Amino acid sequence: MVMPHEKDNFAIERLSMVHQQLRDRGITDQNVLDAMGQIPREQFIPSMYRFQSYADGPVAIGMGQTISQPYIVALMTQILELNSDHEVLEIGTGSGYQTAILAKIAKKVYTIERLGHLSESAQVVLAKLEFNNIEFAIGDGSLGWPVKKKFDRIMVTAAAPSLPQPLTDQLTDGGVLVIPVGDNFSQELFVYRKLGDKMIQTPVADVRFVNLVGKFGFSGE
């Protein structure tokens, strides 16, 4: 539970995050800045780590998973070129914070998480914050959404050894996909744009994510 005085402190830290960690590093998409300035990141973090809510780095959320650094959340959302007409597939619900950012901007978000406990925790927080444009699934995210569907945008929040083919298949023509690709030692964030039967790849930045575990990801923890 967050006490009233903590809410005030977190609001100040959130404003500072937007200006110092995001604007000053080149995040210019006003929708992204507004979403991250409004959504209480502290609600998605375990109480023992809540003091780190607006720290300039990832935070542990349990089960070997993390909530990404605020700048990385903003960067990935910005390069997704998201608007209110888009339906988005998110691979890796995690804490639900990135889900909330996407849902604040997009028409609808479909999010899948391998770990049932994390998905259930995220659903509780997102319901409390009154998001009603999110659908959840539990399963192997490297296989994409379990029901046949096309998405305008796809975001993968865990690193894969290569771009999973099922995600390419679920992306609309002209759609954009953001994913970290690499191994346990070196990863790079890429943005892909689908043009007909081609995926145009653009490198963005060196990153460090947990592994995407699944049939088209890594085979183990």
C-alpha positions in Angstrom: 0.0 0.0 0.0 1.3 3.5 -0.9 0.8 6.1 1.8 -0.4 9.6 0.9 2.9 11.3 1.6 4.6 8.6 -0.6 2.3 9.5 -3.5 3.4 13.1 -3.3 7.1 12.0 -3.3 6.5 9.6 -6.2 4.7 12.3 -8.2 7.8 14.6 -7.8 10.1 11.7 -8.8 8.0 10.9 -11.8 8.1 14.5 -13.1 11.9 14.5 -12.6 12.2 11.2 -14.5 10.3 12.6 -17.5 12.5 15.6 -17.7 15.9 14.2 -16.8 15.8 10.6 -18.0 13.5 11.0 -21.0 13.4 14.5 -22.5 17.1 15.2 -21.8 18.0 12.0 -23.6 16.1 12.6 -26.8 12.6 11.2 -26.1 10.4 13.6 -28.1 7.1 11.7 -28.6 4.6 13.7 -26.6 2.3 10.7 -26.2 5.1 8.7 -24.6 6.1 11.6 -22.3 2.5 12.1 -21.3 1.9 8.4 -20.6 5.0 8.0 -18.5 4.3 11.2 -16.7 0.8 10.0 -15.7 1.2 6.3 -15.0 2.3 5.5 -11.4 5.4 3.2 -12.0 5.6 2.5 -8.3 2.3 0.5 -8.5 4.1 -2.1 -10.6 7.0 -2.7 -8.3 7.2 -5.0 -5.2 7.0 -3.0 -2.0 10.6 -3.9 -0.9 11.9 -2.3 -4.1 9.5 0.6 -4.4 12.0 3.2 -3.4 13.7 2.4 -6.7 10.6 3.1 -8.8 12.1 6.1 -10.6 15.7 5.1 -10.5 17.7 5.2 -13.8 17.9 1.5 -14.2 15.9 -1.8 -14.2 14.2 -3.1 -11.0 13.7 -6.7 -9.9 10.1 -7.8 -9.8 10.7 -11.4 -8.8 10.9 -14.8 -10.6 14.2 -13.7 -12.2 12.4 -10.9 -14.1 12.8 -7.1 -14.1 10.9 -3.9 -15.0 12.9 -2.1 -17.6 14.8 1.1 -17.1 12.4 4.1 -17.7 14.5 5.3 -20.7 14.3 1.9 -22.4 10.6 1.8 -21.9 10.2 5.2 -23.5 12.7 4.5 -26.3 11.0 1.2 -27.3 7.6 2.9 -27.2 8.8 5.9 -29.2 10.4 3.8 -32.0 7.2 1.8 -32.2 5.6 4.9 -33.7 2.4 4.2 -31.9 -1.0 6.0 -32.2 -4.6 5.6 -31.0 -5.6 3.6 -34.1 -3.2 0.8 -33.5 -3.7 -2.7 -32.1 -0.5 -3.8 -30.3 0.9 -7.2 -29.4 3.2 -7.2 -26.4 5.4 -10.3 -25.8 6.3 -10.4 -22.1 3.7 -8.7 -19.8 6.1 -8.8 -16.9 5.1 -6.2 -14.2 2.5 -4.7 -16.6 4.1 -1.3 -16.6 5.1 -1.4 -20.3 1.6 -2.8 -21.0 0.1 0.3 -19.3 2.2 2.7 -21.4 1.2 1.0 -24.6 -2.5 0.9 -23.5 -2.5 4.6 -22.6 -1.6 5.4 -26.3 -2.9 2.6 -28.4 -6.4 1.5 -29.3 -5.9 -2.0 -27.8 -3.1 -4.1 -26.4 -2.9 -7.9 -26.4 -0.2 -9.1 -24.0 1.2 -12.6 -23.4 3.3 -13.7 -20.5 5.0 -17.1 -19.9 4.9 -16.9 -16.1 1.3 -17.1 -14.9 2.0 -15.5 -11.5 3.4 -12.4 -13.2 0.5 -12.1 -15.5 -2.0 -12.4 -12.7 -0.2 -9.7 -10.6 -0.1 -7.4 -13.6 -3.8 -7.9 -14.3 -4.6 -6.9 -10.7 -2.7 -3.6 -11.0 -4.0 -2.8 -14.4 -7.5 -3.4 -13.3 -7.0 -1.2 -10.3 -5.8 1.6 -12.7 -9.0 1.1 -14.7 -7.5 0.0 -18.0 -10.2 -1.7 -20.1 -8.4 -2.0 -23.5 -6.1 -4.9 -22.7 -6.4 -8.6 -23.3 -4.2 -11.1 -21.5 -2.8 -14.6 -22.3 -0.4 -16.9 -20.6 1.9 -19.0 -22.7 4.9 -19.1 -25.1 5.2 -15.6 -26.4 7.7 -16.6 -29.1 4.7 -18.3 -30.8 2.8 -15.0 -30.9 -0.8 -14.5 -29.9 -2.6 -17.9 -29.5 -5.5 -16.9 -31.7 -4.9 -16.1 -35.4 -4.7 -12.3 -35.7 -2.7 -9.5 -37.3 -1.3 -6.6 -35.3 -0.2 -3.1 -36.4 2.6 -3.0 -33.9 4.5 -5.7 -31.9 6.8 -5.2 -29.0 9.0 -7.9 -27.5 10.3 -7.2 -24.0 12.8 -10.1 -23.8 15.8 -10.9 -25.9 15.5 -13.5 -28.6 18.4 -15.2 -30.5 16.7 -14.1 -33.8 13.4 -12.6 -34.9 10.7 -15.3 -34.3 8.9 -16.2 -37.5 5.5 -16.4 -35.9 5.7 -12.7 -34.9 6.7 -11.7 -38.4 3.6 -13.6 -39.6 1.3 -11.8 -37.2 2.5 -8.3 -38.2 0.4 -6.3 -40.7 2.0 -5.1 -44.0 3.5 -1.7 -43.1 3.6 -2.7 -39.4 6.4 -2.1 -37.0 8.1 -4.6 -34.6 10.6 -3.8 -31.8 12.7 -6.5 -30.3 16.1 -7.0 -28.6 18.2 -9.7 -30.4 21.3 -11.4 -29.2 22.7 -13.8 -26.6 23.6 -13.8 -22.9 26.7 -11.6 -23.6 25.6 -9.1 -26.4 22.2 -7.8 -27.4 21.0 -5.1 -29.7 17.6 -3.5 -30.0 16.2 -3.5 -33.5 13.2 -2.0 -35.1 11.7 -3.9 -38.1 9.2 -2.6 -40.6 7.3 -5.1 -42.7 7.0 -4.2 -46.4 5.3 -7.0 -48.3 7.4 -10.1 -47.8 10.4 -8.2 -46.5 11.4 -7.2 -43.0 13.5 -4.0 -43.1 15.8 -4.0 -40.1 17.3 -1.0 -38.4 19.6 -1.2 -35.3 18.8 1.2 -32.4 21.0 0.6 -29.4 22.9 -1.9 -27.3 20.7 -3.3 -24.6 20.5 -6.0 -21.9 17.3 -7.9 -21.4 16.2 -11.2 -19.8 15.9 -14.1 -22.3 12.7 -14.8 -24.3 12.1 -18.5 -23.4 10.1 -20.5 -25.9 10.1 -22.5 -29.1 11.4 -19.6 -31.1 13.5 -18.1 -28.3 15.9 -19.7 -25.8 15.4 -23.2 -24.6 16.1 -22.7 -20.9 16.2 -20.2 -18.1 
